[in-house]
Amino acid sequence: MKDFKVIVDNGSNVAASMIKNIPERDGEKRLDLLKYSVDKKSVYCKESGVTKRSNVIYNITDKPLRVSHISSLYLENIAPDFHNREVLIHICNFAWQGEAQWTTLTPYQLGIYPVAKHAFSHIDKTISSTGSWSTHKYYPILIIEDKTDKKAWYFELEASANWSFELGTVGDNGVCTLSVDCTATSENNNGFYKVLEPNEGYETPAVLYGEAESFDEAVLSLLKYKRKNGKKLDELTVCFNDYMNCLWAMPSREKLIPLIDAAANVGAELFCIDDGWFIRNGNGTDFGDWIENDAIFGEGGFKSIIEYIKSKNMIPGIWLELETAFCYTSISKISPDAILTRCGLPIGEERQFLNFGCKEVTDYLYGRVKHLYDMGIRYIKNDYNHSTGVGCDGEGSFAAALIDNNNNFFKFIDKLMEDMPDLVIENCGSGAMRCDNGTLKHFHLQSTSDQEIFTNNPSIIRGMQGCMIPEKMGIWSFPFPATYAHRLDINSAYTDEYYKQMADGQQTIFNMSCAFFGIMTLSGHIEKCDDYNLSLIKKGIDVYKQNRNFLLGAMPVFIGEQQKVYTKGYSVLALKNANKIRLGIFRNGGEDEISFEVPKEFSNGTISEIYPCINDDKSISLADGKVSFKASKPLTAAVYEITL
């Protein structure tokens, strides 16, 4: 069985399996295969049915060996005779504020179709990402579903930087099949190469793969694997973060105290001060040095705000962006090797990238985190707002050096958590521009989006349910928002007309309902809420807390089609755990009625509303396995439970 591809010394693609018995060609030994050996590292997870696979290539010559392609996995015989069957290819598109937009295409629509039936493949299509924003175009997942045979093949690369799926066709024994090459180490796709000295080895990033009966089952298998392997929260906390549609990185004592009071009043358990808390000096900035700006926090400085948060029985949190620094900072000059370079020049203009192979850098950052920890901070939102591009200077190619730097960063994060075990670290990449599992398995939770328009969130949440478990999904809920356009004059947003638009509470209900499907992350100027909307926020938090343990074992149920962002109509979110399903029904314009089927075992269950439980001209029923919902208001949301 051919299950990896290798290119060495600028040679041609060679597909092979374990290379022990060198095959003969025209009576001669294939000398190209004598240059290296490959060990396959494969671990099967019985609970999920997922296999984790990586390859280690060794130079077995007495001369340097240039490796320019090594698969994590290469697989043929996928969907035999695919062009005569109902075969679908599922891809997860990503964009800033438009994450996790799944699309389904036939092979022909993707541009893959049978040609000559040879036992080798010329690559037809590549789905890939370049740079350290690993999910800014696609999530690194590929699912090929043969609906005729009720079979699905799934692949997910744990690659925190460059990666690709190369899809091709192979004809063998007169039957044309699909082939997939899963790699994060390919010169043709991202410039990767690595020169191995004699007896030296190199291990590829891992791929998760397996077979299932359908798209849904494939996704659930991967989610089961992720729940068992990697960091996650055992207890979910209601967080208030002051950034989104709120302070917009401009905190001060005057702005924070009312927000802290309001967050405590509605029941938040953690208060995170986002960007803007550190010193910024004139033309330059101390972005990267992370020295608190006591001047903007009044008497007692920054520490007094942290103490005030604790006095309200909330956990203090802080925003950081540990991997970048402005060129004016002390840390950027702490060592000649402090900043990542490409062709000897710093990557980036003012904002540059730190080298986590530099001990001076990691020692400094460890000290700053420890300083904040000693102050009482137990939550870090670690952001990542730029991409390095293809990579950096270092051993081998730019792409190979970027993998090394990412691995060094993950070791640093792991060290922080080992030494400060009650410190929770969120991964945020300008929303979710770096949320691959290779990254996320090192963090407790992940921001699902930086989406500012609340009606788009159900679509993003629905898509993200195919990528990560619910107890790792940080979901914004920002009732009473002040948009980015009002960031310099917040009060100008809160006019009489604004309060009139908010009077029925539907926008607040919509926001709060979204957060029932992950980790509730509140924002917005809730200190400016009228009593009615404030009561809806408090009620939402109370109900969420009563039911949040449901999320810890829940798995998604995909009902209907994923609503596209910026479209009108209904979106349905569903999670299942044991004998209960949680339903979120969201109407944003469109028709006033929707009906859909639920899993058969719940067809005669009991449906009840858990939030908001108010009389707002909507109705729901469950009969013979079908839910019927009607709402008279064009903006409506509610959360239900179906129990056996």
Secondary structure as UniProt FT lines:
FT   STRAND          4..8
FT   TURN            9..10
FT   STRAND          14..16
FT   STRAND          24..25
FT   TURN            26..27
FT   STRAND          28..29
FT   HELIX           31..35
FT   STRAND          36..45
FT   TURN            46..49
FT   STRAND          50..59
FT   STRAND          65..70
FT   STRAND          73..78
FT   TURN            80..81
FT   HELIX           82..84
FT   STRAND          87..93
FT   TURN            96..97
FT   STRAND          101..105
FT   HELIX           107..110
FT   STRAND          123..129
FT   TURN            134..135
FT   STRAND          138..146
FT   TURN            147..150
FT   STRAND          151..157
FT   STRAND          163..172
FT   TURN            173..174
FT   STRAND          175..183
FT   HELIX           187..190
FT   STRAND          194..196
FT   TURN            198..199
FT   STRAND          201..203
FT   STRAND          207..212
FT   HELIX           215..228
FT   STRAND          239..241
FT   HELIX           243..247
FT   TURN            248..249
FT   HELIX           253..266
FT   STRAND          270..273
FT   TURN            275..276
FT   TURN            282..283
FT   TURN            287..289
FT   HELIX           294..297
FT   TURN            299..300
FT   HELIX           301..311
FT   TURN            312..313
FT   STRAND          315..320
FT   TURN            322..323
FT   STRAND          324..326
FT   TURN            327..328
FT   HELIX           331..333
FT   TURN            336..337
FT   STRAND          341..342
FT   TURN            343..344
FT   STRAND          345..346
FT   STRAND          351..354
FT   TURN            356..357
FT   HELIX           359..375
FT   STRAND          379..382
FT   TURN            389..390
FT   HELIX           398..419
FT   TURN            421..422
FT   STRAND          424..427
FT   TURN            430..431
FT   TURN            433..434
FT   HELIX           437..440
FT   TURN            441..442
FT   STRAND          445..447
FT   HELIX           454..456
FT   HELIX           457..464
FT   TURN            465..467
FT   HELIX           470..472
FT   STRAND          473..477
FT   HELIX           484..486
FT   TURN            487..488
FT   HELIX           490..493
FT   HELIX           496..502
FT   TURN            503..504
FT   HELIX           506..514
FT   HELIX           515..517
FT   STRAND          519..522
FT   HELIX           526..528
FT   HELIX           531..547
FT   HELIX           548..553
FT   STRAND          555..556
FT   TURN            565..566
FT   STRAND          569..577
FT   TURN            578..579
FT   STRAND          580..588
FT   STRAND          593..597
FT   HELIX           600..602
FT   TURN            603..604
FT   STRAND          606..611
FT   STRAND          618..623
FT   TURN            624..625
FT   STRAND          626..631
FT   STRAND          635..643
//
